[in-house]
């Protein structure tokens, strides 16, 4: 299996968030599992690339990264986070 590129990561995040619906969030691991499969050896290594892609998408206004239900600073957040589409998308 080849490692997904930035385009595939972005498409997966945006597709899953759109499927979940406005105001609802996805876990970044859902995107990683969609690309890498259910085994941790497949999806685990994708978590950092997913995070980098999510940060870029937030800076572009395409997603919102939340922690404890609130938007975060994309350059300075730690721990568990969720992703959603911006309101009105």
C-alpha positions as CSV (number, residue, x, y, z in Angstrom):
1,X,0.0,0.0,0.0
2,X,1.3,3.4,-0.9
3,X,1.4,6.3,1.5
4,X,-1.5,8.7,0.8
5,X,-0.4,12.1,-0.5
6,X,-1.6,15.5,0.7
7,X,-4.4,15.6,-1.8
8,X,-5.8,12.2,-0.6
9,X,-5.5,13.4,3.0
10,X,-7.4,16.6,2.3
11,X,-10.1,14.9,0.2
12,X,-10.7,12.3,3.0
13,X,-11.0,14.9,5.7
14,X,-13.3,17.1,3.7
15,X,-15.5,14.1,2.6
16,X,-15.9,12.6,6.0
17,X,-16.7,16.0,7.6
18,X,-19.3,16.7,4.8
19,X,-20.8,13.3,5.4
20,X,-21.1,13.9,9.1
21,X,-22.9,17.2,8.5
22,X,-22.9,20.8,9.6
23,X,-22.1,21.4,13.2
24,X,-20.9,17.8,13.7
25,X,-17.3,16.7,14.1
26,X,-15.1,13.9,13.0
27,X,-12.1,12.4,14.9
28,X,-8.8,12.7,12.9
29,X,-8.4,9.0,13.4
30,X,-11.5,8.4,11.3
31,X,-9.7,9.9,8.3
32,X,-6.5,8.0,9.1
33,X,-8.5,4.7,9.3
34,X,-10.3,5.5,6.1
35,X,-6.9,5.6,4.3
36,X,-4.8,3.2,6.3
37,X,-7.2,0.5,7.4
38,X,-8.3,-0.6,10.8
39,X,-4.9,-2.0,12.0
40,X,-2.9,0.6,14.0
41,X,0.2,-0.1,11.9
42,X,-1.8,1.2,8.9
43,X,-3.5,4.2,10.3
44,X,-1.2,5.2,13.2
45,X,1.6,6.6,11.0
46,X,-1.0,8.8,9.2
47,X,-2.0,10.8,12.3
48,X,0.8,13.4,12.0
49,X,0.2,13.9,8.3
50,X,-3.5,14.2,9.0
51,X,-2.8,16.8,11.7
52,X,-0.5,18.9,9.3
53,X,-3.2,18.7,6.6
54,X,-5.9,19.8,9.1
55,X,-3.8,22.8,10.2
56,X,-3.4,23.9,6.6
57,X,-7.1,23.4,5.9
58,X,-8.0,25.5,8.9
59,X,-5.7,28.3,7.8
60,X,-7.4,28.1,4.4
61,X,-10.8,28.3,6.1
62,X,-11.9,24.9,4.9
63,X,-12.2,23.2,8.3
64,X,-12.3,24.1,11.9
65,X,-10.1,22.3,14.5
66,X,-11.9,22.1,17.8
67,X,-10.8,21.0,21.3
68,X,-13.5,20.6,24.0
69,X,-16.0,22.1,21.5
70,X,-14.1,25.3,20.9
71,X,-12.0,26.4,17.9
72,X,-8.3,26.3,18.6
73,X,-5.3,28.4,17.3
74,X,-4.0,26.1,14.5
75,X,-0.4,27.0,15.4
76,X,-0.8,26.2,19.1
77,X,-2.9,23.4,20.3
78,X,-2.3,20.1,22.0
79,X,-4.1,16.9,22.8
80,X,-7.3,15.5,21.5
81,X,-8.9,17.5,18.8
82,X,-11.8,17.2,16.4
83,X,-12.5,18.5,12.9
84,X,-15.6,20.0,11.3
85,X,-16.7,22.1,8.4
86,X,-17.0,25.9,9.0
87,X,-20.6,27.0,9.8
88,X,-22.6,27.7,6.7
89,X,-20.6,25.5,4.4
